[in-house]
Amino acid sequence: MNLRGSSSIPKMAEEISKSELRSSAAATSTPSSSTTAKSRWSWPSVLRWIPTSNNHIIAAEKRLLSIIKTPYVQEQVNIGSSPPGSKIRWFRSSSDEPRFINTVTFDSKEDSPTLIMVHGYGASQGFFFRNFDALASRFRVIAVDQLGCGGSSRPDFTCKSTEETEAWFIDSFEEWRKAKNLSNFILLGHSLGGYVAAKYALKHPEHVQHLILVGPAGFSAQSDAKSEWITKFRATWKGAILNHLWESNFTPQKIIRYTCLFLSVFILSLALN
C-alpha cells in the first residue's frame, strides 16, 4: 500500500482545485441569486459547519475522488431495516429507518478479481484514494464506508460488549455483501478495518478468497513490560477516568465536535458584541 504522508497534501489540494476549476469552466460570470445570498451571509465558515450532514460528506468525497483517473460509481447500498429490539444488533436504535452503506465501485477489466477495501477507525474509504488508480488496473475495486462512518448511515450506537460491537460491523458488512450479491472476493482491511475483516473472514470463510491485513488493529503482540504498565495505569485515578470515558463511548471524535462547538459559540459571541 502506498500511503503517502503530509508532503503530498499541498499537491493534492492543487489537484482538487484544478479539477473544480475544470468543472466550473462553463459557468456564467453573472452572479446568481444564491451567490448574492452567500455574499450577504458573512458568518465564519466554522459557524456554517453541519456535523451531521451526510450530503456534505458525500460532496467532500466527490471532490477528493475528482483527482482519480479511473471512472467510478458511488451508491448508497440499502442493508435493510428492523424495528427496535431486533436481535440484529445495529438496529437496536430509537429509529427503524433503513440503513445504508456508502459504496464506491471503480471500473475494471472484464473478469478482474474483486477487491473489497475496508478502512480503519475514524476514517472512510477516501483514505485509500492514492491507491485506487493503481489497484483498479488489476482488480475490480470496491471501497466501503463502514456503518457509522463516512457517508454511511449513523444509527445510535447501543453496543454494551465486545461481542455486540463486533456484530455491529461484521453483520452489517454481511448484509451489504448480500445486497451486492458478492462472493469469492479478496478482502483488504486497514487498522480497525483489518480487525473487522479478520473477524468477518472467520465467521464467513466461504465468501473470502484471500485476506489482506494492512497494519491491522488488535494483532500486535504486547511486551510483558508494556502490558504491566497498562495494567498499573488503569489502576490509577487517571486511568480509571479514561477507561470510564472510553466505555461510555466518549471518543476522540466527540472531543473534536465539542471543541468546534465551543469555538462556534465563542466566535458568535465576538461577532454579536
Accessible surface in RSA format (square Angstrom, percent):
REM  Atomic radii and reference values for relative SASA: ProtOr
REM  Chains: A
REM  Algorithm: Lee & Richards
REM  Probe-radius: 1.40
REM  Slices: 20
REM RES _ NUM      All-atoms   Total-Side   Main-Chain    Non-polar    All polar
REM                ABS   REL    ABS   REL    ABS   REL    ABS   REL    ABS   REL
RES MET A   1    95.97  49.7  17.63  11.7  78.34 186.5  18.52  15.7  77.46 102.6
RES ASN A   2    76.87  53.0  70.55  68.2   6.32  15.2  31.86  76.7  45.01  43.5
RES LEU A   3    72.58  40.4  41.36  29.6  31.23  78.5  43.82  30.8  28.77  77.4
RES ARG A   4   128.14  53.8  93.96  47.9  34.19  81.4  29.22  39.9  98.92  59.9
RES GLY A   5    48.93  60.3   0.00   N/A  48.93  60.3  37.76 103.6  11.18  25.0
RES SER A   6    88.94  75.2  72.77  97.1  16.17  37.2  39.53  84.2  49.41  69.2
RES SER A   7   103.80  87.7  74.01  98.8  29.80  68.6  58.18 123.9  45.62  63.9
RES SER A   8    18.79  15.9  14.39  19.2   4.40  10.1  10.18  21.7   8.61  12.1
RES ILE A   9    95.60  54.4  95.30  71.0   0.30   0.7  95.60  68.8   0.00   0.0
RES PRO A  10    92.71  67.6  80.10  73.0  12.61  45.8  87.53  72.3   5.19  32.3
RES LYS A  11   114.07  55.7 109.89  67.4   4.18  10.0  64.52  58.1  49.56  52.8
RES MET A  12    40.25  20.8  40.25  26.6   0.00   0.0  33.86  28.8   6.39   8.5
RES ALA A  13    49.72  45.7  45.34  70.0   4.38  10.0  48.82  68.7   0.90   2.4
RES GLU A  14    93.63  53.8  87.35  66.1   6.28  15.0  34.64  67.0  59.00  48.2
RES GLU A  15    48.80  28.0  44.93  34.0   3.88   9.2  26.64  51.5  22.16  18.1
RES ILE A  16    27.97  15.9  27.97  20.8   0.00   0.0  27.97  20.1   0.00   0.0
RES SER A  17    56.49  47.7  54.89  73.3   1.59   3.7  27.24  58.0  29.24  41.0
RES LYS A  18   107.39  52.4 105.57  64.8   1.83   4.3  60.47  54.4  46.93  50.0
RES SER A  19    14.27  12.1  12.36  16.5   1.90   4.4   0.15   0.3  14.12  19.8
RES GLU A  20    71.13  40.8  67.70  51.2   3.44   8.2  32.49  62.8  38.64  31.5
RES LEU A  21   125.10  69.7 119.79  85.7   5.31  13.4 120.26  84.5   4.83  13.0
RES ARG A  22   162.56  68.3 142.94  72.9  19.61  46.7  76.33 104.3  86.23  52.3
RES SER A  23    95.50  80.7  54.89  73.3  40.61  93.5  52.73 112.3  42.77  59.9
RES SER A  24    59.25  50.1  46.48  62.0  12.77  29.4  38.69  82.4  20.56  28.8
RES ALA A  25    83.96  77.2  46.99  72.5  36.97  84.1  57.36  80.8  26.60  70.5
RES ALA A  26   106.43  97.9  67.77 104.6  38.66  87.9  79.85 112.5  26.58  70.4
RES ALA A  27    74.38  68.4  42.65  65.8  31.72  72.2  53.59  75.5  20.78  55.1
RES THR A  28   105.81  75.3  78.41  79.5  27.40  65.3  72.67  97.6  33.14  50.1
RES SER A  29   116.54  98.5  80.18 107.0  36.36  83.8  58.59 124.8  57.95  81.2
RES THR A  30    93.78  66.7  84.13  85.3   9.65  23.0  58.97  79.2  34.81  52.6
RES PRO A  31    96.24  70.1  73.77  67.2  22.47  81.7  80.52  66.5  15.72  97.7
RES SER A  32    54.27  45.9  44.26  59.1  10.00  23.0  48.11 102.5   6.15   8.6
RES SER A  33    99.69  84.2  81.52 108.8  18.17  41.9  55.71 118.6  43.98  61.6
RES SER A  34    68.73  58.1  61.58  82.2   7.15  16.5  47.66 101.5  21.07  29.5
RES THR A  35    70.16  49.9  69.06  70.0   1.10   2.6  47.58  63.9  22.58  34.1
RES THR A  36    57.58  41.0  54.11  54.9   3.47   8.3  43.28  58.1  14.31  21.6
RES ALA A  37    44.67  41.1  40.11  61.9   4.56  10.4  40.73  57.4   3.94  10.4
RES LYS A  38   156.57  76.4 145.27  89.1  11.30  26.9  90.99  81.9  65.57  69.8
RES SER A  39    86.44  73.0  49.91  66.6  36.53  84.2  52.17 111.1  34.27  48.0
RES ARG A  40   176.26  74.0 145.44  74.1  30.83  73.4  73.70 100.7 102.56  62.2
RES TRP A  41   135.85  54.5 127.04  61.5   8.81  20.7 125.60  67.0  10.24  16.6
RES SER A  42   103.15  87.2  71.87  95.9  31.29  72.1  45.53  97.0  57.62  80.7
RES TRP A  43    68.14  27.3  63.52  30.7   4.62  10.8  57.53  30.7  10.61  17.2
RES PRO A  44    54.09  39.4  42.55  38.8  11.54  42.0  54.09  44.7   0.00   0.0
RES SER A  45    82.30  69.5  70.37  93.9  11.93  27.5  36.05  76.8  46.25  64.8
RES VAL A  46    41.70  27.4  33.18  30.0   8.53  20.5  39.46  34.3   2.24   6.1
RES LEU A  47    45.16  25.1  14.82  10.6  30.33  76.3  16.65  11.7  28.50  76.7
RES ARG A  48   113.90  47.8  98.04  50.0  15.86  37.8  46.53  63.6  67.37  40.8
RES TRP A  49   115.21  46.2  95.10  46.0  20.11  47.2  76.42  40.7  38.79  62.9
RES ILE A  50    89.81  51.1  85.09  63.4   4.71  11.4  85.78  61.8   4.02  10.9
RES PRO A  51    59.99  43.7  41.85  38.2  18.13  65.9  43.99  36.3  16.00  99.4
RES THR A  52   120.19  85.5  93.38  94.7  26.81  63.9  77.37 103.9  42.82  64.7
RES SER A  53    20.21  17.1  11.70  15.6   8.51  19.6  12.87  27.4   7.34  10.3
RES ASN A  54    51.85  35.8  47.67  46.1   4.17  10.0  25.48  61.3  26.37  25.5
RES ASN A  55   120.49  83.1 113.51 109.7   6.98  16.8  22.53  54.2  97.96  94.7
RES HIS A  56    94.64  51.7  88.51  61.5   6.13  15.7  53.52  55.2  41.12  47.8
RES ILE A  57    49.15  28.0  44.91  33.5   4.24  10.2  48.20  34.7   0.96   2.6
RES ILE A  58    26.48  15.1  26.48  19.7   0.00   0.0  26.48  19.1   0.00   0.0
RES ALA A  59    43.66  40.1  37.83  58.4   5.83  13.3  42.29  59.6   1.37   3.6
RES ALA A  60    44.59  41.0  38.96  60.1   5.63  12.8  39.55  55.7   5.04  13.4
RES GLU A  61    16.43   9.4  10.96   8.3   5.47  13.0  12.67  24.5   3.77   3.1
RES LYS A  62   104.29  50.9 100.56  61.7   3.73   8.9  47.08  42.4  57.21  60.9
RES ARG A  63   110.88  46.6 108.16  55.1   2.72   6.5  31.90  43.6  78.98  47.9
RES LEU A  64    36.07  20.1  35.71  25.5   0.36   0.9  35.82  25.2   0.25   0.7
RES LEU A  65     1.09   0.6   0.01   0.0   1.08   2.7   0.01   0.0   1.08   2.9
RES SER A  66    44.24  37.4  18.69  24.9  25.55  58.9  28.84  61.4  15.40  21.6
RES ILE A  67    32.53  18.5   9.02   6.7  23.52  56.7  15.29  11.0  17.24  46.8
RES ILE A  68    21.13  12.0   5.90   4.4  15.23  36.7   5.94   4.3  15.19  41.2
RES LYS A  69   186.13  90.8 156.45  96.0  29.68  70.7 106.98  96.3  79.15  84.3
RES THR A  70    24.93  17.7  19.96  20.2   4.97  11.9  12.78  17.2  12.15  18.4
RES PRO A  71    85.15  62.1  74.51  67.9  10.65  38.7  85.15  70.3   0.00   0.0
RES TYR A  72    62.53  29.2  38.32  21.8  24.21  63.0  25.88  19.5  36.64  45.2
RES VAL A  73    91.38  60.1  88.20  79.9   3.18   7.7  91.34  79.4   0.05   0.1
RES GLN A  74    45.71  25.6  22.47  16.4  23.24  55.3   4.85  10.3  40.86  31.0
RES GLU A  75    58.67  33.7  53.04  40.1   5.64  13.4  21.83  42.2  36.84  30.1
RES GLN A  76    74.42  41.6  51.92  37.9  22.50  53.6  44.53  94.8  29.89  22.7
RES VAL A  77    12.07   7.9   7.62   6.9   4.45  10.7  12.07  10.5   0.00   0.0
RES ASN A  78    73.13  50.4  59.52  57.5  13.61  32.8  24.91  59.9  48.23  46.6
RES ILE A  79     8.51   4.8   0.00   0.0   8.51  20.5   4.33   3.1   4.19  11.4
RES GLY A  80    32.01  39.5   0.00   N/A  32.01  39.5  30.70  84.3   1.30   2.9
RES SER A  81    54.45  46.0  21.25  28.4  33.20  76.5  19.23  40.9  35.22  49.3
RES SER A  82    17.24  14.6  13.05  17.4   4.20   9.7   8.59  18.3   8.65  12.1
RES PRO A  83    89.15  65.0  88.83  81.0   0.32   1.2  88.94  73.4   0.21   1.3
RES PRO A  84    80.76  58.9  59.71  54.4  21.05  76.5  59.86  49.4  20.90 129.9
RES GLY A  85    66.31  81.8   0.00   N/A  66.31  81.8  34.79  95.5  31.52  70.6
RES SER A  86    20.04  16.9   8.41  11.2  11.63  26.8  12.82  27.3   7.23  10.1
RES LYS A  87   191.55  93.4 174.98 107.4  16.57  39.4 119.32 107.4  72.23  76.9
RES ILE A  88    69.54  39.6  66.22  49.3   3.32   8.0  69.54  50.1   0.00   0.0
RES ARG A  89    82.66  34.7  80.74  41.2   1.92   4.6   4.83   6.6  77.83  47.2
RES TRP A  90     2.41   1.0   1.27   0.6   1.14   2.7   1.61   0.9   0.81   1.3
RES PHE A  91     4.71   2.4   4.71   2.9   0.00   0.0   4.71   2.9   0.00   0.0
RES ARG A  92    65.26  27.4  60.16  30.7   5.11  12.2  24.92  34.1  40.34  24.4
RES SER A  93     9.66   8.2   2.07   2.8   7.59  17.5   3.91   8.3   5.75   8.1
RES SER A  94   104.05  87.9  63.42  84.6  40.63  93.6  53.45 113.8  50.60  70.9
RES SER A  95    36.60  30.9  31.44  42.0   5.16  11.9  34.33  73.1   2.27   3.2
RES ASP A  96    82.39  57.7  73.99  73.6   8.41  19.9   6.78  16.0  75.61  75.4
RES GLU A  97   114.09  65.5 111.38  84.3   2.72   6.5  30.81  59.6  83.29  68.0
RES PRO A  98    62.92  45.9  56.49  51.5   6.43  23.4  56.49  46.6   6.43  40.0
RES ARG A  99    12.06   5.1  12.06   6.1   0.00   0.0   0.02   0.0  12.04   7.3
RES PHE A 100    66.01  33.0  66.01  40.9   0.00   0.0  66.01  40.0   0.00   0.0
RES ILE A 101     6.16   3.5   6.16   4.6   0.00   0.0   6.16   4.4   0.00   0.0
RES ASN A 102     0.00   0.0   0.00   0.0   0.00   0.0   0.00   0.0   0.00   0.0
RES THR A 103     0.00   0.0   0.00   0.0   0.00   0.0   0.00   0.0   0.00   0.0
RES VAL A 104     0.00   0.0   0.00   0.0   0.00   0.0   0.00   0.0   0.00   0.0
RES THR A 105    21.95  15.6  20.97  21.3   0.98   2.3  20.96  28.1   0.99   1.5
RES PHE A 106     2.43   1.2   0.00   0.0   2.43   6.3   0.38   0.2   2.05   5.9
RES ASP A 107    74.88  52.5  66.08  65.8   8.80  20.8  27.96  65.8  46.92  46.8
RES SER A 108    46.30  39.1   9.85  13.2  36.45  84.0   7.18  15.3  39.13  54.8
RES LYS A 109   148.27  72.3 137.35  84.3  10.92  26.0  93.43  84.1  54.84  58.4
RES GLU A 110   161.18  92.5 128.37  97.1  32.81  78.1  54.65 105.7 106.53  87.0
RES ASP A 111   139.10  97.4  96.06  95.6  43.04 101.8  40.58  95.5  98.51  98.2
RES SER A 112    23.70  20.0   5.94   7.9  17.77  40.9   4.27   9.1  19.44  27.2
RES PRO A 113    61.60  44.9  50.26  45.8  11.34  41.2  61.60  50.9   0.00   0.0
RES THR A 114    20.00  14.2  16.36  16.6   3.64   8.7   3.12   4.2  16.87  25.5
RES LEU A 115     3.59   2.0   3.59   2.6   0.00   0.0   3.59   2.5   0.00   0.0
RES ILE A 116     0.00   0.0   0.00   0.0   0.00   0.0   0.00   0.0   0.00   0.0
RES MET A 117     0.03   0.0   0.00   0.0   0.03   0.1   0.00   0.0   0.03   0.0
RES VAL A 118     2.08   1.4   2.08   1.9   0.00   0.0   2.08   1.8   0.00   0.0
RES HIS A 119     0.29   0.2   0.29   0.2   0.00   0.0   0.29   0.3   0.00   0.0
RES GLY A 120     2.77   3.4   0.00   N/A   2.77   3.4   2.05   5.6   0.73   1.6
RES TYR A 121   102.39  47.8  81.49  46.4  20.91  54.4  82.71  62.2  19.69  24.3
RES GLY A 122    52.66  64.9   0.00   N/A  52.66  64.9  16.47  45.2  36.20  81.1
RES ALA A 123    29.82  27.4  14.18  21.9  15.64  35.6  24.96  35.2   4.86  12.9
RES SER A 124    33.93  28.7  31.92  42.6   2.01   4.6   8.22  17.5  25.71  36.0
RES GLN A 125     0.67   0.4   0.67   0.5   0.00   0.0   0.00   0.0   0.67   0.5
RES GLY A 126     6.77   8.4   0.00   N/A   6.77   8.4   5.46  15.0   1.31   2.9
RES PHE A 127    85.68  42.9  64.42  39.9  21.27  55.3  74.00  44.9  11.68  33.4
RES PHE A 128     0.11   0.1   0.11   0.1   0.00   0.0   0.11   0.1   0.00   0.0
RES PHE A 129    26.59  13.3  25.29  15.7   1.30   3.4  25.29  15.3   1.30   3.7
RES ARG A 130    54.97  23.1  32.89  16.8  22.08  52.6  16.22  22.2  38.76  23.5
RES ASN A 131     7.55   5.2   6.10   5.9   1.45   3.5   3.14   7.6   4.41   4.3
RES PHE A 132     0.00   0.0   0.00   0.0   0.00   0.0   0.00   0.0   0.00   0.0
RES ASP A 133    47.69  33.4  40.65  40.5   7.04  16.6  28.08  66.1  19.61  19.6
RES ALA A 134    72.56  66.7  55.85  86.2  16.71  38.0  66.15  93.2   6.41  17.0
RES LEU A 135    38.05  21.2  37.36  26.7   0.69   1.7  38.05  26.7   0.00   0.0
RES ALA A 136     5.88   5.4   0.86   1.3   5.02  11.4   1.16   1.6   4.72  12.5
RES SER A 137    62.62  52.9  47.50  63.4  15.12  34.8  46.23  98.4  16.39  23.0
RES ARG A 138   175.62  73.7 162.23  82.7  13.39  31.9  50.49  69.0 125.12  75.8
RES PHE A 139    42.94  21.5  42.94  26.6   0.00   0.0  42.94  26.0   0.00   0.0
RES ARG A 140    78.73  33.1  78.73  40.1   0.00   0.0  18.78  25.7  59.96  36.3
RES VAL A 141     0.00   0.0   0.00   0.0   0.00   0.0   0.00   0.0   0.00   0.0
RES ILE A 142     0.00   0.0   0.00   0.0   0.00   0.0   0.00   0.0   0.00   0.0
RES ALA A 143     0.00   0.0   0.00   0.0   0.00   0.0   0.00   0.0   0.00   0.0
RES VAL A 144     2.12   1.4   2.11   1.9   0.01   0.0   2.11   1.8   0.01   0.0
RES ASP A 145     0.80   0.6   0.80   0.8   0.00   0.0   0.00   0.0   0.80   0.8
RES GLN A 146    12.88   7.2   8.59   6.3   4.29  10.2   9.64  20.5   3.24   2.5
RES LEU A 147     2.78   1.6   0.00   0.0   2.78   7.0   0.00   0.0   2.78   7.5
RES GLY A 148    26.26  32.4   0.00   N/A  26.26  32.4   8.53  23.4  17.73  39.7
RES CYS A 149    27.45  20.8  24.07  26.8   3.38   7.9   4.91  12.4  22.54  24.3
RES GLY A 150     9.79  12.1   0.00   N/A   9.79  12.1   6.02  16.5   3.77   8.4
RES GLY A 151     0.36   0.4   0.00   N/A   0.36   0.4   0.00   0.0   0.36   0.8
RES SER A 152     0.00   0.0   0.00   0.0   0.00   0.0   0.00   0.0   0.00   0.0
RES SER A 153    20.36  17.2  13.78  18.4   6.58  15.2  12.85  27.4   7.52  10.5
RES ARG A 154   107.67  45.2  75.18  38.3  32.49  77.4  44.81  61.2  62.86  38.1
RES PRO A 155    14.11  10.3   0.00   0.0  14.11  51.3   5.70   4.7   8.41  52.3
RES ASP A 156    71.26  49.9  63.54  63.2   7.72  18.3  20.27  47.7  50.99  50.9
RES PHE A 157    75.99  38.0  55.00  34.1  20.99  54.6  55.00  33.3  20.99  60.1
RES THR A 158    43.01  30.6  39.92  40.5   3.09   7.4  41.14  55.3   1.86   2.8
RES CYS A 159    11.25   8.5   1.62   1.8   9.63  22.6   0.32   0.8  10.93  11.8
RES LYS A 160   169.45  82.7 133.22  81.7  36.23  86.3  88.79  79.9  80.66  85.9
RES SER A 161    46.78  39.5  33.24  44.4  13.54  31.2  40.69  86.7   6.09   8.5
RES THR A 162    87.68  62.4  77.32  78.4  10.36  24.7  44.77  60.1  42.91  64.9
RES GLU A 163   123.68  71.0 117.14  88.6   6.53  15.5  65.30 126.3  58.38  47.7
RES GLU A 164    27.20  15.6  26.09  19.7   1.11   2.6   6.91  13.4  20.29  16.6
RES THR A 165    45.14  32.1  45.14  45.8   0.00   0.0  34.37  46.2  10.77  16.3
RES GLU A 166    31.99  18.4  28.24  21.4   3.75   8.9  11.40  22.0  20.59  16.8
RES ALA A 167    18.34  16.9  15.21  23.5   3.13   7.1  17.92  25.2   0.41   1.1
RES TRP A 168     8.64   3.5   8.64   4.2   0.00   0.0   6.58   3.5   2.06   3.3
RES PHE A 169    29.27  14.6  26.28  16.3   2.98   7.8  27.27  16.5   2.00   5.7
RES ILE A 170    10.67   6.1  10.67   8.0   0.00   0.0  10.67   7.7   0.00   0.0
RES ASP A 171    32.42  22.7  31.41  31.3   1.01   2.4  10.71  25.2  21.70  21.6
RES SER A 172     2.44   2.1   2.44   3.3   0.00   0.0   0.00   0.0   2.44   3.4
RES PHE A 173    17.29   8.6  14.53   9.0   2.76   7.2  17.27  10.5   0.02   0.1
RES GLU A 174    14.11   8.1  14.11  10.7   0.00   0.0   8.90  17.2   5.20   4.2
RES GLU A 175    49.40  28.4  47.00  35.6   2.41   5.7   2.37   4.6  47.04  38.4
RES TRP A 176     0.78   0.3   0.78   0.4   0.00   0.0   0.78   0.4   0.00   0.0
RES ARG A 177    25.49  10.7  25.49  13.0   0.00   0.0   0.00   0.0  25.49  15.5
RES LYS A 178   113.59  55.4  93.86  57.6  19.73  47.0  55.74  50.2  57.85  61.6
RES ALA A 179    56.51  52.0  14.47  22.3  42.04  95.6  27.19  38.3  29.32  77.7
RES LYS A 180    46.72  22.8  28.82  17.7  17.90  42.6  13.19  11.9  33.53  35.7
RES ASN A 181   134.67  92.9 115.21 111.3  19.46  46.9  24.30  58.5 110.37 106.7
RES LEU A 182    12.29   6.8  10.12   7.2   2.17   5.5  11.84   8.3   0.45   1.2
RES SER A 183    61.97  52.4  42.15  56.3  19.82  45.7  30.29  64.5  31.68  44.4
RES ASN A 184    96.40  66.5  86.76  83.8   9.64  23.2  25.49  61.3  70.91  68.5
RES PHE A 185     0.52   0.3   0.21   0.1   0.31   0.8   0.52   0.3   0.00   0.0
RES ILE A 186    15.70   8.9  15.70  11.7   0.00   0.0  15.70  11.3   0.00   0.0
RES LEU A 187     0.95   0.5   0.95   0.7   0.00   0.0   0.95   0.7   0.00   0.0
RES LEU A 188     6.57   3.7   6.57   4.7   0.00   0.0   6.57   4.6   0.00   0.0
RES GLY A 189     0.00   0.0   0.00   N/A   0.00   0.0   0.00   0.0   0.00   0.0
RES HIS A 190    34.93  19.1  34.93  24.3   0.00   0.0  16.78  17.3  18.15  21.1
RES SER A 191    32.21  27.2  32.14  42.9   0.07   0.2   6.74  14.4  25.47  35.7
RES LEU A 192    43.49  24.2  43.49  31.1   0.00   0.0  43.49  30.5   0.00   0.0
RES GLY A 193     0.00   0.0   0.00   N/A   0.00   0.0   0.00   0.0   0.00   0.0
RES GLY A 194     0.00   0.0   0.00   N/A   0.00   0.0   0.00   0.0   0.00   0.0
RES TYR A 195    59.65  27.8  59.57  33.9   0.08   0.2  45.06  33.9  14.59  18.0
RES VAL A 196     7.87   5.2   7.25   6.6   0.62   1.5   7.87   6.8   0.00   0.0
RES ALA A 197     1.36   1.2   0.00   0.0   1.36   3.1   1.36   1.9   0.00   0.0
RES ALA A 198    10.82   9.9  10.12  15.6   0.70   1.6  10.23  14.4   0.59   1.6
RES LYS A 199    69.10  33.7  66.70  40.9   2.40   5.7  21.42  19.3  47.68  50.8
RES TYR A 200     1.01   0.5   1.01   0.6   0.00   0.0   1.01   0.8   0.00   0.0
RES ALA A 201    15.42  14.2  12.08  18.6   3.35   7.6  12.36  17.4   3.07   8.1
RES LEU A 202   140.22  78.1 115.40  82.6  24.82  62.4 118.45  83.2  21.77  58.6
RES LYS A 203   116.03  56.6  89.89  55.2  26.15  62.3  70.26  63.2  45.78  48.8
RES HIS A 204    26.97  14.7  26.97  18.7   0.00   0.0  21.22  21.9   5.75   6.7
RES PRO A 205    84.95  61.9  71.82  65.5  13.13  47.7  73.60  60.8  11.36  70.6
RES GLU A 206   114.77  65.9  79.68  60.3  35.09  83.5  64.31 124.4  50.46  41.2
RES HIS A 207    25.13  13.7  24.92  17.3   0.21   0.5  19.83  20.4   5.31   6.2
RES VAL A 208    23.73  15.6   5.76   5.2  17.97  43.3   6.44   5.6  17.29  46.9
RES GLN A 209    88.98  49.8  62.34  45.6  26.64  63.4  18.07  38.5  70.91  53.8
RES HIS A 210   103.75  56.7  98.29  68.3   5.47  14.0  65.45  67.5  38.30  44.6
RES LEU A 211    69.29  38.6  37.67  27.0  31.62  79.5  37.67  26.5  31.62  85.1
RES ILE A 212    72.68  41.4  69.67  51.9   3.01   7.3  72.68  52.3   0.00   0.0
RES LEU A 213    62.27  34.7  34.67  24.8  27.60  69.4  34.67  24.3  27.60  74.3
RES VAL A 214    29.72  19.6  26.48  24.0   3.25   7.8  29.72  25.8   0.00   0.0
RES GLY A 215    58.99  72.7   0.00   N/A  58.99  72.7  38.38 105.3  20.61  46.2
RES PRO A 216    36.58  26.7  24.52  22.3  12.07  43.9  24.52  20.2  12.07  75.0
RES ALA A 217    38.97  35.8  30.11  46.5   8.86  20.2  38.97  54.9   0.00   0.0
RES GLY A 218    72.91  89.9   0.00   N/A  72.91  89.9  31.72  87.1  41.19  92.2
RES PHE A 219   104.85  52.5  74.53  46.2  30.33  78.9  79.43  48.2  25.42  72.8
RES SER A 220    97.62  82.5  73.87  98.6  23.74  54.7  52.83 112.5  44.79  62.7
RES ALA A 221   106.56  98.0  66.53 102.7  40.04  91.1  75.95 107.0  30.61  81.1
RES GLN A 222   101.83  56.9  73.08  53.4  28.75  68.4  22.86  48.7  78.97  59.9
RES SER A 223    67.79  57.3  52.86  70.5  14.92  34.4  53.35 113.6  14.43  20.2
RES ASP A 224   129.29  90.6 120.23 119.7   9.06  21.4  40.26  94.7  89.03  88.8
RES ALA A 225    74.08  68.1  62.50  96.4  11.58  26.3  66.68  93.9   7.40  19.6
RES LYS A 226   119.00  58.1 112.97  69.3   6.03  14.3  64.17  57.8  54.83  58.4
RES SER A 227    47.86  40.4  46.39  61.9   1.47   3.4  13.30  28.3  34.56  48.4
RES GLU A 228    95.59  54.9  89.21  67.5   6.38  15.2  35.77  69.2  59.82  48.8
RES TRP A 229   158.17  63.5 155.33  75.2   2.84   6.7 128.32  68.4  29.85  48.4
RES ILE A 230    41.69  23.7  41.60  31.0   0.09   0.2  41.69  30.0   0.00   0.0
RES THR A 231    90.59  64.4  86.37  87.6   4.22  10.1  65.32  87.7  25.27  38.2
RES LYS A 232   129.28  63.1 123.63  75.9   5.65  13.5  80.71  72.6  48.57  51.7
RES PHE A 233    62.61  31.3  58.67  36.3   3.94  10.2  62.20  37.7   0.41   1.2
RES ARG A 234   152.10  63.9 140.62  71.7  11.48  27.3  33.97  46.4 118.13  71.6
RES ALA A 235    91.32  84.0  48.68  75.1  42.63  97.0  60.50  85.2  30.82  81.6
RES THR A 236    60.77  43.2  52.92  53.7   7.84  18.7  60.10  80.7   0.67   1.0
RES TRP A 237   173.89  69.8 162.84  78.8  11.04  25.9 143.48  76.5  30.40  49.3
RES LYS A 238   114.90  56.1 112.59  69.1   2.31   5.5  57.14  51.4  57.76  61.5
RES GLY A 239     1.69   2.1   0.00   N/A   1.69   2.1   0.43   1.2   1.26   2.8
RES ALA A 240    52.81  48.6  44.12  68.1   8.69  19.8  48.54  68.4   4.27  11.3
RES ILE A 241    87.50  49.8  84.39  62.9   3.11   7.5  87.49  63.0   0.01   0.0
RES LEU A 242   101.44  56.5  97.34  69.6   4.11  10.3  97.62  68.6   3.83  10.3
RES ASN A 243    69.40  47.9  63.30  61.2   6.10  14.7  11.36  27.3  58.04  56.1
RES HIS A 244   121.12  66.2 118.01  82.0   3.11   8.0  75.42  77.7  45.70  53.2
RES LEU A 245    62.76  35.0  62.76  44.9   0.00   0.0  62.76  44.1   0.00   0.0
RES TRP A 246   141.35  56.7 135.18  65.4   6.18  14.5 105.34  56.2  36.01  58.4
RES GLU A 247   123.86  71.1  96.99  73.4  26.87  64.0  33.68  65.1  90.18  73.6
RES SER A 248    59.44  50.2  34.01  45.4  25.43  58.6  33.27  70.9  26.17  36.7
RES ASN A 249    52.41  36.1  50.36  48.7   2.06   4.9  15.34  36.9  37.07  35.8
RES PHE A 250    63.50  31.8  56.81  35.2   6.68  17.4  56.82  34.5   6.67  19.1
RES THR A 251    32.61  23.2  32.34  32.8   0.26   0.6  27.91  37.5   4.69   7.1
RES PRO A 252    66.32  48.3  64.61  58.9   1.71   6.2  64.90  53.6   1.42   8.8
RES GLN A 253    51.65  28.9  51.14  37.4   0.50   1.2  33.96  72.3  17.69  13.4
RES LYS A 254    68.51  33.4  68.26  41.9   0.25   0.6  34.50  31.1  34.01  36.2
RES ILE A 255    94.90  54.0  92.92  69.2   1.98   4.8  94.40  68.0   0.50   1.4
RES ILE A 256   107.46  61.2 105.17  78.3   2.29   5.5 107.46  77.4   0.00   0.0
RES ARG A 257    92.47  38.8  90.19  46.0   2.28   5.4  36.05  49.3  56.42  34.2
RES TYR A 258   121.02  56.5 116.91  66.5   4.11  10.7  80.01  60.1  41.01  50.6
RES THR A 259    66.10  47.0  62.09  62.9   4.01   9.6  48.86  65.6  17.23  26.1
RES CYS A 260    31.48  23.8  31.26  34.9   0.22   0.5   0.38   1.0  31.10  33.5
RES LEU A 261   109.88  61.2 106.18  76.0   3.71   9.3 109.83  77.1   0.05   0.1
RES PHE A 262   134.65  67.4 129.63  80.3   5.01  13.0 134.11  81.3   0.54   1.5
RES LEU A 263    77.63  43.2  77.63  55.5   0.00   0.0  77.63  54.5   0.00   0.0
RES SER A 264    18.05  15.3  17.63  23.5   0.43   1.0  12.93  27.5   5.13   7.2
RES VAL A 265    90.02  59.2  88.68  80.3   1.34   3.2  89.45  77.7   0.57   1.5
RES PHE A 266   101.43  50.7  97.43  60.3   4.00  10.4 101.12  61.3   0.31   0.9
RES ILE A 267    50.79  28.9  50.53  37.6   0.25   0.6  50.53  36.4   0.25   0.7
RES LEU A 268    67.57  37.6  67.57  48.3   0.00   0.0  67.57  47.5   0.00   0.0
RES SER A 269    46.53  39.3  40.63  54.2   5.91  13.6  38.39  81.8   8.14  11.4
RES LEU A 270   102.78  57.2  88.68  63.4  14.11  35.5  89.09  62.6  13.69  36.8
RES ALA A 271    57.10  52.5  18.83  29.1  38.28  87.1  31.44  44.3  25.66  68.0
RES LEU A 272   128.83  71.7  95.04  68.0  33.79  84.9  97.62  68.6  31.21  84.0
RES ASN A 273   151.63 104.6  90.51  87.5  61.12 147.2  59.42 143.0  92.21  89.1
END  Absolute sums over single chains surface
CHAIN  1 A    16834.3      13760.1       3074.3      10358.8       6475.6
END  Absolute sums over all chains
TOTAL         16834.3      13760.1       3074.3      10358.8       6475.6
